[in-house]
């Protein structure tokens, strides 16, 4: 009996400790979120220190779940990224940019590490929800015993361990993730409003004081905040928003050595460059849309959060505050703290049979409504920051002009290669063949044996020359591509390789000749890359025709990690596709698999009698 009473007292003490540890959850949530924001504005030291303290609290709960509830909860935090290392030329690379010093790439890597770690979302969800559920389970452990300590451990594991695929749980967690996304968007909306107001004042002062040439440097702040808004809209709401800025055209010297920017000439390039940047900032519609978005983001975000705030108020007074006041009344004389509040709050708190269910329904509505509000905010961002139809057309024309120039250069390079191969290879062999035949003709009467030897050598030379010419023609355009089409050409390519390549095709006709040639060579380049760089054992090539475009998907099971900015081969593929207004989308996470999707707009000619699929 005494042992049972002692164990009961220990269980009650542990339950009381869990109840008390659950109460500071909202404070930890705010500190965690503050740490992410502080780190994102450049103060990595204080931000990481705050996040570390909050993660220590989450790890403490994991240890209590193991020690008191017998439930093992893994620690799923991603390891910190290594410090950036310089390349051979002393530059530090991050994404598509190069930096002279390691400070900026290190900052960008660590901010991405903190913000993109899925464990960050789980910690924030746990800190909010554990205040209610964890405290209730702790109170039940005080009253009911060890089974509720284990229930608390299972609850901690459900929120703090890596998620397993459960559709209903995924929907709830997605709603909780979007709640703190909305909190971040609300804070950023305040920052955007303040930055927009400051930029308006700076614009007026710069033009009143005659320092208007410095306005483009101020305008960069608007571009940075707008870029952050685009990236968050794409990441959180799935709305891809491209940049719509006009390209900067650097001033070039005229025939008399002066630099021209607009209608002004200057002897030094610096004033011309400043005027060109000012002209670009003033005439680019996207810059003014950035400023309009900064000023309008706060009112729009406030309007989106207004219904959510009402629901949170109903949840607070109907369930959260009412519930905890009644729990506190079991131990203390707390009175009626809502006596002086307005009638709706008083009614919710004093009518628990109706207020608590209504509060729980409001809380569920908050979780269900959050993803919709995040998507609406993303669409609002795209409404102002996405390129207009006119801008898209101008970007497309500019891209086509660039790819046409690249194609012309590539064609010139290929012609020079063919000329060199013919000159150094086939031409030299044909000259040697002619000389041997002439020598054999002269020796035919005086030395027939030697003449026969020369004729045999000439036959071997002609055969080797023919092989070289066939290889050269195949490199220009394989005969099977001309005679049988793209599908059979890709199958013939698969037959020449030692790995397993599956080719699945459903093309209802033939593409134009130039499109077939480009598609064949980019497919061959991707297959070669998969074998040479990724060490793939299995490759799958899919060819189809969708939405007036040839679609080719190449998938391999290699090591992954491919990136277009790190290899000339993928950049060359994009340039070749860009000649036909085609696109390349690459998905290659470290560890694989790699999936490259290419689309080339074109029209099909003759219909095909049947679709086919095969493995080579």
C-alpha positions in Angstrom: 0.0 0.0 0.0 2.8 2.4 0.9 4.6 1.6 -2.4 1.5 2.2 -4.3 0.9 5.6 -2.6 4.5 6.6 -3.3 4.2 5.7 -7.0 0.9 7.5 -7.1 2.5 10.6 -5.6 5.3 10.5 -8.1 2.9 10.2 -11.0 0.8 13.1 -9.7 4.0 15.2 -9.3 5.0 14.4 -12.9 1.6 15.2 -14.2 1.7 18.6 -12.3 5.1 19.3 -13.8 3.8 18.6 -17.3 0.8 20.9 -16.7 3.1 23.7 -15.6 5.6 23.1 -18.4 2.7 23.4 -21.0 1.6 26.9 -19.9 4.6 28.9 -21.4 3.9 27.4 -24.9 2.6 30.7 -26.4 5.6 32.6 -25.0 8.0 30.0 -26.5 6.1 30.2 -29.8 6.6 34.0 -29.9 10.3 33.7 -29.0 10.9 31.0 -31.6 9.2 33.1 -34.3 11.1 36.1 -33.2 14.4 34.1 -33.5 13.6 33.2 -37.1 12.8 36.9 -37.9 15.8 38.2 -36.1 18.1 35.8 -38.0 16.4 36.6 -41.3 17.2 40.3 -41.0 20.9 39.6 -40.5 21.3 39.1 -36.7 22.3 35.4 -36.9 23.9 35.2 -33.4 20.8 36.4 -31.4 18.4 34.7 -33.7 20.1 31.3 -33.5 20.5 31.7 -29.7 16.7 32.2 -29.3 15.9 29.3 -31.6 18.4 27.1 -29.7 16.7 27.9 -26.3 13.3 27.1 -27.8 14.6 23.9 -29.3 16.1 23.0 -26.0 12.6 23.2 -24.5 11.2 20.9 -27.2 14.1 18.4 -26.6 13.3 18.5 -22.9 9.8 17.4 -23.6 11.1 14.6 -25.8 13.3 13.4 -22.9 10.3 13.6 -20.5 8.2 11.6 -23.0 10.9 8.9 -23.0 11.7 8.9 -19.3 8.1 9.3 -17.9 5.9 7.9 -20.6 8.1 5.3 -22.1 7.7 6.8 -25.6 10.8 7.4 -27.7 10.6 10.6 -29.7 13.4 11.2 -32.3 15.2 14.5 -32.6 14.7 15.3 -36.3 16.6 18.6 -36.7 18.7 19.0 -39.9 22.5 19.5 -39.3 23.8 23.0 -39.7 25.2 23.7 -43.1 28.9 23.9 -43.5 30.6 27.3 -43.9 31.0 28.3 -47.6 34.3 27.5 -49.3 35.9 29.5 -52.1 36.3 28.1 -55.5 39.5 28.1 -57.5 39.2 31.8 -58.3 38.5 32.8 -54.7 34.7 33.4 -55.2 32.0 32.1 -52.8 29.0 30.6 -54.7 25.4 30.5 -53.5 22.6 29.5 -55.9 23.4 31.6 -59.1 25.4 34.3 -57.5 29.1 34.8 -56.7 30.4 36.7 -53.7 33.9 37.9 -52.8 33.4 37.3 -49.0 31.8 34.4 -47.2 29.5 36.5 -45.0 26.5 36.8 -47.4 26.4 33.2 -48.6 26.8 31.9 -45.0 23.9 34.1 -43.9 21.7 32.9 -46.8 22.5 29.2 -46.1 21.8 29.5 -42.4 18.6 31.4 -42.8 17.4 28.7 -45.3 18.5 26.0 -42.9 16.5 27.5 -40.0 13.4 28.4 -42.0 13.1 25.4 -44.3 13.7 22.7 -41.6 10.4 20.8 -41.2 11.2 20.4 -37.5 10.7 24.1 -37.1 7.1 23.9 -38.2 6.6 20.9 -35.8 8.1 22.8 -32.9 5.9 25.8 -33.5 2.7 23.6 -33.8 3.7 21.8 -30.6 4.3 25.0 -28.6 0.8 26.3 -29.5 -1.2 23.1 -29.1 0.6 21.7 -26.1 -0.6 24.6 -24.0 -4.1 23.1 -24.2 -3.7 19.3 -24.9 -0.5 18.8 -23.0 -1.9 20.7 -19.9 -5.1 18.7 -20.0 -3.2 15.4 -20.2 -0.9 16.6 -17.3 -4.0 17.4 -15.2 -5.5 14.0 -16.0 -2.2 12.4 -15.0 -2.5 14.1 -11.6 -6.0 12.7 -11.2 -5.8 9.4 -13.2 -2.4 7.9 -13.1 0.4 6.5 -15.3 -1.7 5.8 -18.3 -2.1 9.6 -18.9 1.7 10.1 -18.7 2.0 7.6 -21.6 -0.8 9.4 -23.4 1.2 12.6 -23.0 4.3 10.9 -24.4 2.3 9.6 -27.4 0.9 13.2 -28.0 4.4 14.6 -27.9 5.6 12.0 -30.4 2.7 12.7 -32.7 3.6 16.4 -32.9 7.4 16.4 -32.6 8.5 13.3 -34.6 8.7 13.3 -38.4 5.3 12.9 -39.9 4.1 9.6 -41.4 1.8 9.7 -44.4 -1.7 10.1 -42.9 -4.1 12.2 -45.0 -6.3 13.5 -42.2 -3.3 14.3 -40.0 -1.6 15.9 -42.9 -4.6 18.3 -43.4 -4.5 19.3 -39.8 -0.8 19.8 -39.8 -1.0 21.8 -43.0 -3.5 24.1 -41.4 -1.3 24.6 -38.3 1.7 25.3 -40.6 -0.3 27.9 -42.4 -1.2 29.6 -39.1 2.3 30.5 -38.4 2.8 31.3 -42.1 0.0 33.9 -41.6 1.8 35.2 -38.5 5.0 35.7 -40.6 3.0 37.4 -43.4 1.4 39.7 -40.9 4.8 40.8 -39.5 6.2 41.2 -43.0 3.1 43.3 -44.0 4.0 45.7 -41.2 7.6 45.8 -42.4 6.4 46.3 -46.0 4.2 49.2 -45.0 7.0 51.0 -43.0 9.4 50.4 -45.9 6.9 51.7 -48.5 6.3 54.8 -46.4 10.1 55.4 -46.0 10.6 54.9 -49.8 7.9 57.5 -50.6 9.6 60.0 -48.3 13.0 59.2 -49.8 11.6 59.6 -53.3 10.2 63.1 -52.5 13.4 64.2 -50.7 15.7 62.9 -53.5 13.8 64.9 -56.1 13.4 68.0 -54.0 17.0 68.1 -53.0 18.3 67.3 -56.5 19.8 63.9 -55.5 17.4 61.9 -57.7 20.3 59.9 -59.3 20.5 58.1 -56.0 16.9 56.9 -56.2 17.7 53.5 -57.9 19.8 52.6 -54.8 16.7 53.3 -52.6 14.5 51.4 -55.1 16.6 48.2 -54.5 15.0 47.9 -51.1 11.6 47.6 -52.7 12.9 45.0 -55.1 14.4 42.9 -52.2 11.1 42.9 -50.3 9.1 42.2 -53.4 11.5 39.3 -54.2 10.9 37.9 -50.7 7.1 38.2 -51.2 7.4 36.3 -54.5 9.5 33.5 -53.0 7.1 33.1 -50.0 4.0 33.1 -52.3 5.6 30.3 -54.4 6.7 28.3 -51.4 3.7 28.6 -49.2 0.7 29.1 -51.5 2.0 27.5 -54.7 1.7 30.7 -56.8 4.8 31.0 -59.0 5.5 34.6 -59.7 8.2 35.5 -62.1 10.2 38.7 -62.1 9.0 41.4 -64.6 11.8 44.0 -64.5 13.2 45.5 -67.7 16.8 44.6 -68.4 19.5 47.2 -67.6 21.1 48.5 -70.7 24.6 49.8 -69.9 25.7 53.0 -71.8 28.3 52.4 -74.5 30.7 55.0 -75.8 29.8 56.8 -79.0 32.1 57.4 -82.0 33.6 60.5 -80.3 34.3 58.8 -77.0 31.3 60.2 -75.1 28.9 58.0 -73.1 25.2 58.4 -73.8 22.3 57.9 -71.4 19.0 59.0 -72.9 19.6 62.4 -74.4 22.6 63.3 -72.2 26.3 62.8 -73.0 29.1 62.6 -70.5 32.8 62.1 -70.8 33.0 59.7 -67.8 31.0 56.5 -67.7 30.0 56.9 -64.1 27.4 59.7 -64.6 26.0 57.9 -67.6 25.6 54.6 -65.7 23.8 56.5 -62.8 21.5 58.2 -65.3 20.8 54.8 -67.1 19.9 53.2 -63.8 17.7 56.1 -62.8 16.0 56.0 -66.2 15.4 52.3 -65.8 14.0 52.7 -62.3 11.6 55.5 -63.4 10.4 53.9 -66.6 10.0 50.3 -65.4 6.4 49.6 -64.5 7.4 46.7 -62.3 9.3 49.1 -59.9 6.1 51.1 -59.3 4.1 47.9 -58.8 6.6 46.9 -56.2 6.1 50.1 -54.3 2.3 49.8 -54.6 2.5 46.3 -53.3 4.5 47.4 -50.3 1.9 50.1 -49.4 -1.1 47.8 -50.0 0.1 44.6 -48.4 -0.7 45.7 -44.9 -4.4 46.6 -45.6 -5.0 43.5 -47.6 -3.4 41.2 -45.0 -5.4 42.9 -42.2 -8.6 42.3 -44.2 -7.7 38.6 -44.7 -6.8 38.2 -41.0 -10.0 39.9 -39.7 -12.2 36.8 -39.8 -9.4 34.8 -38.4 -9.1 37.2 -35.5 -12.8 36.9 -34.7 -12.6 33.2 -34.7 -9.6 33.3 -32.4 -11.4 35.6 -30.1 -14.4 33.1 -29.9 -12.0 30.2 -29.3 -10.2 32.2 -26.6 -13.2 33.2 -24.6 -15.4 30.3 -25.4 -12.9 27.5 -24.7 -9.4 28.4 -23.7 -9.8 31.1 -21.0 -13.1 29.6 -19.8 -11.6 26.1 -19.5 -8.5 27.2 -17.6 -10.4 29.5 -15.2 -12.6 26.5 -14.3 -9.5 24.3 -13.9 -7.9 26.9 -11.7 -11.1 27.1 -9.6 -10.4 23.5 -8.5 -7.3 24.7 -6.6 -7.8 28.5 -6.1 -10.5 31.1 -5.6 -10.2 32.8 -9.0 -13.6 34.5 -9.0 -15.2 35.7 -12.2 -12.5 37.5 -14.2 -14.9 38.2 -17.1 -17.4 40.1 -15.0 -16.3 43.5 -16.5 -16.0 42.3 -20.1 -18.5 43.1 -22.9 -21.6 41.0 -23.1 -20.5 38.6 -25.8 -17.3 37.5 -24.0 -19.2 37.3 -20.7 -21.9 35.2 -22.3 -19.3 32.8 -23.8 -17.4 32.4 -20.6 -20.5 32.0 -18.3 -22.2 29.4 -20.6 -19.7 26.6 -20.8 -22.1 24.0 -22.2 -22.5 26.3 -25.3 -19.3 28.3 -25.1 -16.8 25.4 -25.0 -18.3 23.6 -28.1 -18.5 26.9 -29.9 -14.9 27.7 -29.0 -13.7 24.3 -30.2 -15.6 24.8 -33.5 -14.0 28.2 -33.9 -10.6 26.7 -33.3 -11.3 24.0 -35.9 -12.5 26.7 -38.3 -9.2 28.7 -37.8 -7.2 25.6 -38.7 -9.4 24.9 -41.8 -9.4 28.5 -43.0 -5.7 29.2 -42.7 -4.6 27.4 -45.9 -7.3 29.3 -47.9 -6.1 32.6 -46.6 -2.5 31.8 -47.4 -3.5 31.0 -51.0 -5.5 34.2 -51.3 -2.6 36.2 -50.0 -0.4 34.5 -52.7 -2.9 35.4 -55.4 -2.9 39.0 -54.2 0.9 39.1 -54.4 0.7 37.7 -57.9 -1.9 40.2 -58.9 0.6 43.1 -58.5 4.0 41.5 -58.8 3.5 38.9 -61.6 4.5 40.0 -65.1 1.7 41.5 -67.2 0.8 39.9 -70.6 2.8 42.7 -72.4 5.8 42.1 -70.2 5.6 38.3 -70.7 5.5 38.9 -74.5 8.5 41.3 -74.3 10.4 38.8 -72.1 9.6 36.0 -74.6 10.8 38.1 -77.6 14.0 39.0 -75.7 14.6 35.3 -74.8 14.0 34.2 -78.3 16.4 36.9 -79.6 19.1 35.6 -77.2 18.5 32.0 -78.1 18.6 32.8 -81.8 22.0 34.4 -81.3 23.1 31.4 -79.3 21.8 29.1 -82.0 23.6 31.0 -84.7 26.8 30.8 -82.8 26.3 27.1 -82.1 25.6 26.5 -85.8 28.8 28.3 -86.7 30.7 26.3 -84.2 29.3 23.1 -85.6 30.1 24.0 -89.2 33.7 24.8 -88.1 33.9 21.4 -86.4 32.6 19.6 -89.5 35.1 21.5 -91.6 37.9 20.6 -89.3 36.8 16.9 -89.1 36.6 16.7 -92.9 39.9 18.5 -93.4 41.9 16.5 -90.8 40.1 13.2 -91.2 38.3 12.2 -94.4 40.1 14.6 -96.7 43.6 13.5 -95.5 42.6 9.9 -95.9 41.2 10.4 -99.4 44.4 12.2 -100.5 46.5 9.3 -99.1 44.2 6.9 -100.9 44.7 8.7 -104.2 48.4 8.6 -103.8 48.4 4.9 -103.0 46.2 4.1 -106.0 48.5 6.2 -108.3 51.6 4.2 -106.9 49.8 0.9 -107.5 49.0 1.9 -111.0 52.7 2.6 -111.7 53.8 -0.6 -110.1 51.2 -2.8 -111.8 53.6 -3.9 -114.6 57.0 -3.8 -112.8 56.0 -5.1 -109.3 52.5 -6.8 -109.4 52.9 -8.1 -105.8 53.6 -4.7 -104.4 50.7 -3.2 -106.4 48.3 -5.8 -104.9 49.5 -4.9 -101.4 48.9 -1.2 -102.1 45.4 -2.0 -103.5 44.7 -4.0 -100.3 45.8 -1.1 -98.1 43.7 1.3 -100.3 40.7 -0.9 -99.7 41.2 -0.8 -95.9 41.7 3.0 -96.1 38.5 3.4 -98.1 36.6 1.3 -95.5 37.9 3.4 -92.6 37.2 6.6 -94.4 33.6 5.5 -95.0 33.2 4.6 -91.3 34.5 8.1 -90.4 32.1 9.8 -92.8 29.2 7.7 -91.5 30.1 8.8 -87.9 30.3 12.4 -89.0 26.9 12.2 -90.7 25.4 10.5 -87.7 26.7 13.4 -85.5 25.0 15.9 -87.8 21.8 14.0 -88.2 21.4 10.2 -87.8 19.9 8.5 -90.9 17.4 6.6 -88.7 16.0 9.9 -87.5 15.4 11.1 -91.1 13.9 7.7 -92.2 12.0 6.5 -89.2 11.5 9.5 -86.9 12.3 10.5 -83.4 10.9 7.4 -81.5 12.9 4.9 -83.5 16.0 7.1 -83.3 15.8 7.1 -79.5 15.3 3.4 -79.5 18.4 2.9 -81.7 20.3 5.1 -79.2 19.1 2.8 -76.4 20.4 -0.3 -78.3 23.9 1.2 -78.5 24.2 1.4 -74.6 24.9 -1.2 -72.1 22.4 -0.1 -69.4 18.7 -0.8 -69.3 16.7 2.0 -71.0 13.0 1.9 -71.2 11.4 4.0 -74.1 7.7 4.7 -73.9 6.2 6.8 -76.7 2.8 8.0 -77.8 3.3 10.5 -80.7 0.4 10.8 -83.1 2.6 12.1 -85.9 6.0 13.4 -87.0 7.4 16.6 -85.7 9.2 19.2 -87.9 12.7 18.0 -89.0 14.5 20.7 -87.0 12.5 20.0 -83.8 13.2 16.2 -84.2 16.9 16.9 -84.5 16.9 19.1 -81.4 14.8 16.7 -79.4 17.1 13.8 -80.3 20.3 15.5 -79.4 19.1 16.9 -76.1 17.7 13.4 -75.2 21.1 11.9 -76.1 22.8 14.5 -74.0 20.6 13.8 -70.9 21.1 10.0 -71.3 24.9 10.5 -71.6 24.9 12.7 -68.5 22.9 10.1 -66.5 25.5 7.4 -67.4 28.6 9.6 -67.1 27.9 11.8 -64.1 25.0 10.2 -62.2 26.1 6.5 -62.5 22.5 5.5 -63.4 21.6 1.8 -63.8 18.1 2.4 -65.2 16.9 5.2 -67.5 13.3 5.8 -68.7 12.5 8.0 -71.7 8.9 9.1 -72.3 7.8 10.9 -75.5 4.4 12.4 -75.9 2.5 15.3 -77.4 0.4 17.5 -75.1 -1.0 21.0 -75.4 0.5 21.6 -78.8 4.0 20.7 -77.6 6.4 17.8 -77.9 7.0 16.5 -74.3 10.0 14.4 -73.4 10.7 13.2 -69.9 14.0 11.5 -69.0 14.2 9.8 -65.6 17.2 8.0 -64.1 18.0 6.4 -60.8 21.4 8.0 -60.4 22.9 10.0 -57.5 21.1 13.2 -58.4 22.3 16.7 -57.5 22.3 18.0 -61.0 21.9 21.8 -61.4 21.8 23.8 -64.7 24.1 26.6 -63.2 26.9 24.1 -62.5 27.3 22.4 -65.9 27.7 23.6 -69.4 25.9 20.6 -70.7 22.5 21.5 -69.2 23.0 25.2 -70.1 23.6 24.0 -73.7 20.4 22.0 -73.6 18.4 25.0 -72.5 20.0 27.1 -75.2 19.2 24.5 -77.9 15.6 24.2 -76.6 15.2 28.0 -76.3 15.8 28.3 -80.1 12.3 26.7 -80.5 10.8 28.5 -77.5 11.2 25.2 -75.6 11.7 24.7 -71.8 13.6 22.4 -69.5 12.4 21.7 -66.0 14.9 19.7 -63.8 14.2 17.9 -60.5 17.4 16.3 -59.1 17.5 16.1 -55.3 20.7 14.7 -53.8 20.5 10.9 -53.8 18.2 11.0 -56.9 16.1 10.3 -58.8 16.7 12.9 -61.5 13.7 13.8 -63.7 14.2 16.2 -66.7 11.0 17.4 -68.5 11.4 19.1 -71.8 8.6 20.8 -73.9 9.0 22.1 -77.4 6.0 23.9 -79.0 5.4 22.4 -82.5 2.8 21.1 -84.9 2.7 17.4 -86.0 2.5 16.4 -89.6 1.4 13.0 -90.8 -0.7 10.9 -88.3 0.7 7.7 -86.8 -1.1 4.4 -87.0 -0.4 3.2 -83.5 1.3 4.2 -80.3 4.1 2.1 -78.9 6.0 1.3 -75.8 9.0 -0.9 -75.3 12.1 -1.7 -73.3 15.6 -1.9 -74.7 
